Amino acid sequence: MKNYEDLGIQIPEILLPVEGIDLQKWSVIACDQYTSQPDYWKDVENFVGESPSTLNLVLPEVYLEQDDEVLRIEKTKNMMENYLQNEVFWTYEGLILVERCVAGKTRYGLMLALDLEKYDFSKGSQSLIRATEGTIIERLPPRIRIREGAKIEFPHILVLIDDPNKTVIEPLVTQRPLLQKLYDFELMKNSGHLCGYAINQEEKLNNIINSLKNFADPDHFKNHYGIDDNFGVLLFAMGDGNHSLATAKSIWERLKPEVGLNHPARFALVEVENIHDSGLDFEPIHRVLFNINEKITNKISLFWNNQVKIQNYANAQQMIQEVDQQSGQVHKFGLIYDFTYSVVEVQNPSANLPVGTLQSFLDSIISDGCAERIDYIHGAEITCILGSKPGNCSFYLPAMQKNQLFKTVILDGALPRKTFSMGEAYEKRFYLEGRKITE
């Protein structure tokens, strides 16, 4: 393993399943997906059966705060030990070029390990590796319980670089026919195709490092974004899995006084993607409120006083079109409630994005006890379905433009939590590669 402290990265040792394991059953989607759809995870359990699978090594968040949560967490840690002892893995040292084909698009990423010493998820952070959205501290304890004491990590973390000239990942893409293929298979539940290629040749690694060093150069950084010396270099920006990386950071800070700086838990395995990849889309993350005990339209009117208008539409398509095509100074978001599709239009919003405007209202709703809980949903269809159920309502949000991300985070700090998602639920990262986080 080789560390590049100035870049906050490590060339890691990666655990891959040995030959003969059914990779379609081995690889499952990120644990924070389908959190309001337990039937999805039941289908996955039935499909996997008794086969070796990352399903046995992670805890789908649909099961968080259930009566058997503690037992499920203990089972995942026991299965990690079982798989290590029974040689389910082989060890590969290097980076991996990841190719994911899904929904008619292909995107590419690079597996590497990030140095948690260079990451700070707190508000106003100027660290080299940075959160792009507000971190919900209340969401960390259950994730800490899962990772603490675990011997292996399996990442669903996607991290972004701003590489408009495509100098880091894309040169490797053109060389795929010459690269060793590490895996190549169809993902379960019509979630696309996944390939991985070995990147461990010294020349290729040097090219990657040199390109990243260019981005991390303070003068290049200032010129690229047109900023002054008051802003720290941002090299890696969180895409998906912010709370997973924040969990890894929290555990590392606890461990560090005991184990010193030379320890596997100092690093976290991630997939890095170029924000300019044509196969990478930013999707909105919608909201659903469950078990509402007051009329939500009344609460909306009261919250924004006379600065809000609610317009009903004949169907979901008309609502979505109105929200997606918005422009100007007002903020619009869809409301699915009481069998009605509406657009809420807020005048003179205080936030920069519609998601920030909406989130301030939702925070007040949860704080006042007007709803039992909130969930964050990918995809318009399931948003409309859940919002139409008795006692619920949901909010449809527009997508953020991905070219706004880096400069917004540099200038304004973290965006409102759950502002964007890199693809819909079935496009999310699947677990496959692991890394030991204990000595």
C-alpha positions as CSV (number, residue, x, y, z in Angstrom):
1,M,0.0,0.0,0.0
2,K,1.3,3.4,-0.9
3,N,0.1,6.7,0.6
4,Y,0.0,10.2,-0.9
5,E,-0.7,12.4,2.1
6,D,-0.6,15.6,0.1
7,L,-3.5,14.2,-2.0
8,G,-5.3,12.4,0.8
9,I,-5.3,9.1,-1.0
10,Q,-3.9,5.6,-0.7
11,I,-3.4,2.8,-3.2
12,P,-5.3,0.1,-1.2
13,E,-5.4,-3.6,-0.8
14,I,-8.9,-4.6,-1.9
15,L,-10.8,-7.8,-1.0
16,L,-12.6,-9.4,-4.0
17,P,-14.7,-12.5,-3.9
18,V,-12.8,-15.6,-5.1
19,E,-13.5,-17.3,-8.4
20,G,-16.6,-19.5,-8.4
21,I,-18.8,-17.2,-6.3
22,D,-22.0,-16.1,-8.1
23,L,-21.3,-12.3,-8.4
24,Q,-24.9,-11.5,-9.2
25,K,-25.9,-12.9,-5.7
26,W,-22.7,-11.5,-4.1
27,S,-23.3,-7.9,-5.1
28,V,-26.3,-6.0,-3.6
29,I,-27.3,-2.3,-3.8
30,A,-26.4,0.3,-1.2
31,C,-28.0,-0.2,2.2
32,D,-29.6,3.3,2.2
33,Q,-31.8,2.6,-0.8
34,Y,-35.4,1.4,-0.8
35,T,-35.8,2.3,2.9
36,S,-39.6,2.5,2.6
37,Q,-39.9,-0.6,0.5
38,P,-39.2,-3.7,2.6
39,D,-40.5,-5.9,-0.2
40,Y,-37.4,-5.0,-2.3
41,W,-35.1,-6.3,0.4
42,K,-37.3,-9.4,0.9
43,D,-36.9,-10.1,-2.8
44,V,-33.1,-9.7,-2.5
45,E,-33.0,-12.1,0.5
46,N,-35.0,-14.7,-1.5
47,F,-32.8,-14.4,-4.5
48,V,-29.5,-14.6,-2.6
49,G,-30.6,-17.6,-0.5
50,E,-27.6,-19.3,1.2
51,S,-25.1,-18.0,-1.3
52,P,-22.1,-15.9,-0.2
53,S,-23.3,-12.3,-0.5
54,T,-22.6,-8.8,0.7
55,L,-26.2,-8.8,1.9
56,N,-24.8,-10.8,4.9
57,L,-22.1,-8.1,5.5
58,V,-24.2,-4.9,5.6
59,L,-27.4,-3.9,7.3
60,P,-30.1,-2.5,4.9
61,E,-31.4,0.7,6.6
62,V,-35.0,-0.5,6.2
63,Y,-34.2,-2.6,9.3
64,L,-32.7,0.2,11.4
65,E,-34.5,0.8,14.7
66,Q,-36.3,-2.5,14.4
67,D,-36.5,-4.9,17.4
68,D,-33.9,-7.2,16.0
69,E,-31.4,-4.4,14.9
70,V,-28.7,-5.5,17.5
71,L,-28.9,-9.1,16.4
72,R,-28.7,-8.2,12.7
73,I,-25.6,-6.0,13.4
74,E,-23.9,-8.8,15.3
75,K,-24.7,-11.2,12.5
76,T,-23.0,-9.0,9.9
77,K,-19.8,-8.9,12.0
78,N,-19.9,-12.7,12.6
79,M,-20.3,-13.2,8.8
80,M,-17.3,-11.0,8.1
81,E,-15.2,-13.2,10.4
82,N,-16.7,-16.4,8.8
83,Y,-15.9,-15.2,5.2
84,L,-12.3,-14.2,6.2
85,Q,-11.6,-17.6,7.8
86,N,-13.2,-19.5,4.9
87,E,-11.2,-17.7,2.3
88,V,-14.1,-16.2,0.5
89,F,-11.8,-13.3,-0.6
90,W,-8.6,-12.8,-2.5
91,T,-6.5,-9.7,-2.1
92,Y,-5.7,-7.3,-4.9
93,E,-3.4,-4.3,-4.5
94,G,-4.1,-1.3,-6.8
95,L,-6.9,0.8,-8.1
96,I,-9.9,-0.5,-10.0
97,L,-11.5,1.2,-13.0
98,V,-15.2,0.6,-12.6
99,E,-17.6,0.6,-15.6
100,R,-21.3,0.7,-14.8
101,C,-23.9,0.4,-17.6
102,V,-27.5,1.2,-16.5
103,A,-30.5,3.0,-17.8
104,G,-29.0,3.3,-21.3
105,K,-25.9,5.2,-19.8
106,T,-22.4,4.2,-19.0
107,R,-20.4,5.9,-16.3
108,Y,-16.8,5.3,-15.0
109,G,-15.1,5.5,-11.7
110,L,-11.9,4.7,-9.9
111,M,-11.7,2.7,-6.7
112,L,-9.1,4.1,-4.2
113,A,-8.9,4.8,-0.4
114,L,-9.3,8.3,1.0
115,D,-7.4,9.6,4.0
116,L,-9.9,10.6,6.7
117,E,-7.2,12.9,8.1
118,K,-8.0,15.1,5.1
119,Y,-11.8,15.0,5.5
120,D,-13.9,17.3,7.6
121,F,-17.7,17.1,7.4
122,S,-18.3,20.1,9.7
123,K,-20.1,23.2,8.5
124,G,-17.6,25.7,6.9
125,S,-14.9,23.1,6.4
126,Q,-12.0,24.0,4.2
127,S,-10.6,20.4,4.0
128,L,-9.2,18.7,0.9
129,I,-12.0,16.2,1.1
130,R,-15.4,17.8,1.9
131,A,-19.1,17.1,2.4
132,T,-21.3,18.7,-0.2
133,E,-24.5,18.5,1.9
134,G,-25.3,19.1,5.5
135,T,-24.5,16.0,7.7
136,I,-27.3,15.0,9.9
137,I,-25.5,14.1,13.1
138,E,-28.5,12.2,14.4
139,R,-28.1,9.7,11.6
140,L,-24.6,8.7,12.6
141,P,-25.1,6.6,15.8
142,P,-26.8,3.6,14.2
143,R,-24.2,3.6,11.4
144,I,-21.4,3.9,14.0
145,R,-22.9,0.8,15.8
146,I,-22.7,-1.1,12.5
147,R,-19.1,-0.1,11.6
148,E,-17.6,-0.1,15.0
149,G,-15.8,-3.3,15.6
150,A,-16.3,-4.5,12.0
151,K,-13.3,-6.1,10.3
152,I,-14.2,-5.2,6.8
153,E,-15.8,-2.2,5.0
154,F,-17.8,-2.4,1.9
155,P,-18.3,1.0,0.3
156,H,-21.3,2.5,-1.5
157,I,-19.5,5.9,-1.3
158,L,-19.2,7.9,-4.5
159,V,-16.8,10.9,-4.5
160,L,-16.5,13.5,-7.2
161,I,-13.6,15.3,-8.9
162,D,-13.9,18.3,-11.1
163,D,-11.9,17.3,-14.2
164,P,-13.4,19.1,-17.2
165,N,-10.4,18.1,-19.5
166,K,-10.9,14.4,-18.5
167,T,-7.3,13.7,-17.5
168,V,-7.7,11.2,-14.6
169,I,-10.2,8.5,-15.4
170,E,-11.0,8.9,-19.1
171,P,-7.5,8.0,-20.4
172,L,-7.9,4.6,-18.7
173,V,-11.3,4.1,-20.3
174,T,-9.7,4.1,-23.8
175,Q,-7.2,1.5,-22.6
176,R,-9.8,-1.1,-21.4
177,P,-9.0,-3.7,-24.1
178,L,-5.4,-3.9,-22.7
179,L,-6.4,-4.1,-19.0
180,Q,-6.9,-7.1,-16.8
181,K,-10.6,-7.6,-16.1
182,L,-11.3,-8.3,-12.5
183,Y,-15.1,-8.8,-12.8
184,D,-17.8,-8.6,-15.5
185,F,-21.5,-9.5,-14.7
186,E,-25.1,-8.5,-14.7
187,L,-26.4,-7.0,-11.5
188,M,-29.6,-8.3,-9.9
189,K,-33.0,-6.9,-10.3
190,N,-32.4,-5.3,-13.7
191,S,-29.9,-2.9,-12.3
192,G,-27.4,-2.9,-15.2
193,H,-24.0,-4.3,-15.9
194,L,-20.7,-4.0,-13.9
195,C,-17.1,-4.4,-15.0
196,G,-13.9,-3.8,-13.1
197,Y,-10.4,-3.4,-14.5
198,A,-7.0,-3.6,-12.7
199,I,-5.1,-0.4,-12.5
200,N,-1.8,-1.3,-10.9
201,Q,0.9,-0.5,-13.5
202,E,3.4,2.2,-12.3
203,E,3.0,4.4,-15.4
204,K,-0.8,4.5,-15.1
205,L,-0.7,5.2,-11.4
206,N,1.9,8.0,-11.9
207,N,-0.3,9.6,-14.5
208,I,-3.3,9.6,-12.2
209,I,-1.3,11.0,-9.3
210,N,0.2,13.8,-11.5
211,S,-3.2,14.9,-12.7
212,L,-4.6,15.0,-9.1
213,K,-1.6,17.0,-8.0
214,N,-2.4,19.6,-10.7
215,F,-5.9,20.0,-9.3
216,A,-4.6,20.2,-5.7
217,D,-2.1,23.0,-6.7
218,P,-3.4,26.2,-4.9
219,D,-2.6,28.5,-7.8
220,H,-4.4,26.2,-10.3
221,F,-7.3,25.9,-7.9
222,K,-7.7,29.7,-7.5
223,N,-7.4,30.3,-11.2
224,H,-9.9,27.6,-12.1
225,Y,-12.6,28.9,-9.8
226,G,-11.8,32.6,-9.8
227,I,-11.3,32.8,-6.1
228,D,-8.8,34.3,-3.6
229,D,-6.6,32.9,-0.9
230,N,-9.5,32.7,1.6
231,F,-10.6,29.4,0.3
232,G,-8.9,26.0,0.9
233,V,-8.4,23.6,-1.9
234,L,-11.3,21.2,-2.6
235,L,-10.1,18.2,-4.4
236,F,-12.7,15.5,-3.5
237,A,-16.4,16.4,-3.0
238,M,-18.9,13.9,-1.7
239,G,-21.4,12.6,-4.2
240,D,-23.3,9.7,-2.5
241,G,-22.7,8.1,0.9
242,N,-21.8,11.3,2.9
243,H,-23.1,9.7,6.1
244,S,-21.1,6.6,5.6
245,L,-17.9,8.6,5.2
246,A,-18.8,10.7,8.2
247,T,-19.3,7.5,10.2
248,A,-15.8,6.3,9.2
249,K,-14.4,9.6,10.2
250,S,-16.2,9.6,13.6
251,I,-14.8,6.1,14.4
252,W,-11.3,7.0,13.2
253,E,-11.3,10.0,15.6
254,R,-12.2,7.7,18.5
255,L,-9.5,5.2,17.5
256,K,-6.7,7.5,16.7
257,P,-5.5,8.2,20.3
258,E,-5.3,4.5,20.9
259,V,-3.7,3.2,17.6
260,G,-1.7,6.1,16.2
261,L,-1.8,7.4,12.6
262,N,-0.5,4.2,10.9
263,H,-3.8,2.1,11.0
264,P,-6.2,0.8,8.3
265,A,-9.1,2.6,9.8
266,R,-7.5,6.0,8.9
267,F,-8.6,5.3,5.3
268,A,-12.0,4.6,3.6
269,L,-12.5,2.8,0.3
270,V,-14.5,4.9,-2.2
271,E,-15.3,5.1,-5.9
272,V,-14.2,8.4,-7.4
273,E,-16.1,9.7,-10.5
274,N,-15.6,12.8,-12.7
275,I,-18.5,15.2,-12.4
276,H,-18.2,15.8,-16.1
277,D,-18.8,12.1,-17.0
278,S,-21.6,12.1,-19.6
279,G,-23.1,9.0,-18.0
280,L,-23.4,10.7,-14.6
281,D,-26.7,12.5,-13.9
282,F,-27.9,14.4,-10.9
283,E,-31.3,13.4,-9.8
284,P,-33.4,15.1,-7.1
285,I,-34.2,13.5,-3.8
286,H,-37.8,13.8,-3.0
287,R,-39.5,13.9,0.5
288,V,-42.3,11.9,2.0
289,L,-44.0,12.6,5.3
290,F,-45.7,9.7,7.1
291,N,-48.7,9.8,9.5
292,I,-49.6,13.5,9.2
293,N,-51.9,14.6,12.0
294,E,-52.8,18.1,10.6
295,K,-53.9,19.4,7.2
296,I,-50.6,20.0,5.3
297,T,-51.9,22.7,3.0
298,N,-52.9,24.8,6.0
299,K,-49.5,24.3,7.5
300,I,-47.9,25.5,4.2
301,S,-50.0,28.6,4.1
302,L,-49.2,29.5,7.7
303,F,-45.5,28.9,7.3
304,W,-45.0,31.2,4.3
305,N,-47.8,33.6,5.2
306,N,-48.9,35.4,2.0
307,Q,-45.8,34.5,0.1
308,V,-47.1,31.2,-1.2
309,K,-49.5,29.9,-3.8
310,I,-50.8,26.4,-4.3
311,Q,-52.0,25.4,-7.8
312,N,-53.7,22.1,-8.4
313,Y,-53.0,20.0,-11.6
314,A,-54.9,17.3,-13.4
315,N,-52.2,14.7,-13.1
316,A,-48.6,13.9,-12.0
317,Q,-47.1,14.6,-15.4
318,Q,-48.4,18.2,-15.5
319,M,-47.1,18.8,-11.9
320,I,-43.7,17.4,-12.7
321,Q,-43.4,19.5,-15.9
322,E,-44.3,22.7,-14.1
323,V,-41.7,22.0,-11.3
324,D,-38.9,20.9,-13.7
325,Q,-39.3,23.9,-16.0
326,Q,-39.3,26.6,-13.3
327,S,-37.1,29.7,-13.7
328,G,-36.9,33.1,-12.1
329,Q,-36.9,34.2,-8.5
330,V,-39.7,32.0,-7.2
331,H,-39.2,28.4,-6.0
332,K,-41.6,25.6,-7.0
333,F,-42.0,22.1,-5.7
334,G,-44.7,19.4,-6.2
335,L,-47.1,18.3,-3.5
336,I,-48.9,14.9,-3.6
337,Y,-51.5,14.9,-0.9
338,D,-55.1,13.9,-0.4
339,F,-55.3,12.4,-3.9
340,T,-54.3,15.8,-5.5
341,Y,-51.3,16.8,-7.5
342,S,-50.3,20.4,-6.7
343,V,-47.4,22.9,-7.2
344,V,-46.4,25.0,-4.3
345,E,-44.9,28.3,-5.4
346,V,-42.9,30.3,-2.8
347,Q,-42.2,34.0,-3.4
348,N,-39.0,35.7,-2.2
349,P,-37.4,32.5,-0.9
350,S,-34.5,32.9,1.6
351,A,-32.6,29.8,0.3
352,N,-30.7,29.5,-2.9
353,L,-32.3,26.3,-4.1
354,P,-35.9,25.0,-3.9
355,V,-34.7,22.0,-1.8
356,G,-33.5,24.5,0.9
357,T,-36.8,26.4,0.8
358,L,-38.7,23.2,1.3
359,Q,-36.4,21.7,3.9
360,S,-36.9,24.6,6.3
361,F,-40.7,23.9,6.2
362,L,-40.2,20.1,6.7
363,D,-37.9,20.7,9.7
364,S,-40.6,22.7,11.3
365,I,-43.2,20.0,10.6
366,I,-41.1,17.3,12.2
367,S,-40.1,19.6,15.1
368,D,-43.8,20.4,15.8
369,G,-44.8,16.7,15.8
370,C,-47.2,17.2,12.8
371,A,-45.8,14.0,11.2
372,E,-44.4,10.8,12.5
373,R,-41.3,10.7,10.3
374,I,-39.8,11.8,7.0
375,D,-38.1,9.7,4.4
376,Y,-35.9,10.7,1.4
377,I,-37.0,9.0,-1.9
378,H,-35.4,8.5,-5.3
379,G,-37.7,8.5,-8.3
380,A,-40.9,10.3,-9.2
381,E,-43.1,7.2,-9.5
382,I,-42.6,5.9,-6.0
383,T,-42.8,9.5,-4.6
384,C,-46.3,9.8,-6.1
385,I,-47.3,6.4,-4.9
386,L,-46.2,7.0,-1.3
387,G,-47.7,10.5,-1.2
388,S,-51.1,9.1,-2.3
389,K,-51.4,6.8,0.6
390,P,-53.8,7.8,3.5
391,G,-52.0,9.8,6.1
392,N,-49.0,10.6,3.9
393,C,-47.9,13.4,1.7
394,S,-44.9,13.7,-0.6
395,F,-42.9,16.5,-2.2
396,Y,-41.5,16.4,-5.7
397,L,-38.3,18.5,-6.2
398,P,-36.4,19.6,-9.4
399,A,-32.9,18.4,-10.2
400,M,-29.8,20.5,-9.4
401,Q,-27.4,21.3,-12.3
402,K,-24.2,19.3,-11.6
403,N,-21.9,22.0,-12.9
404,Q,-23.1,24.2,-10.0
405,L,-21.8,21.8,-7.3
406,F,-18.1,22.5,-6.8
407,K,-18.2,26.3,-6.9
408,T,-21.3,26.4,-4.7
409,V,-19.7,24.2,-2.1
410,I,-16.5,26.3,-2.3
411,L,-18.2,29.6,-1.9
412,D,-21.3,28.8,0.2
413,G,-20.3,25.6,2.0
414,A,-22.4,22.5,2.3
415,L,-25.8,22.4,0.4
416,P,-29.0,21.6,2.2
417,R,-29.0,17.9,3.2
418,K,-30.3,15.5,0.6
419,T,-30.1,18.1,-2.2
420,F,-29.2,15.7,-5.0
421,S,-28.6,12.1,-5.9
422,M,-26.3,10.6,-8.5
423,G,-29.0,8.6,-10.3
424,E,-32.2,6.9,-9.2
425,A,-32.3,4.1,-6.7
426,Y,-31.6,1.2,-9.0
427,E,-28.6,3.1,-10.5
428,K,-26.9,3.4,-7.1
429,R,-23.6,1.8,-6.3
430,F,-23.6,-2.0,-5.6
431,Y,-21.4,-3.5,-2.9
432,L,-18.7,-5.7,-4.3
433,E,-15.2,-4.7,-3.2
434,G,-14.1,-4.7,0.4
435,R,-11.2,-3.6,2.5
436,K,-9.9,-4.7,6.0
437,I,-10.2,-1.9,8.5
438,T,-8.5,-3.7,11.4
439,E,-4.9,-4.9,11.8
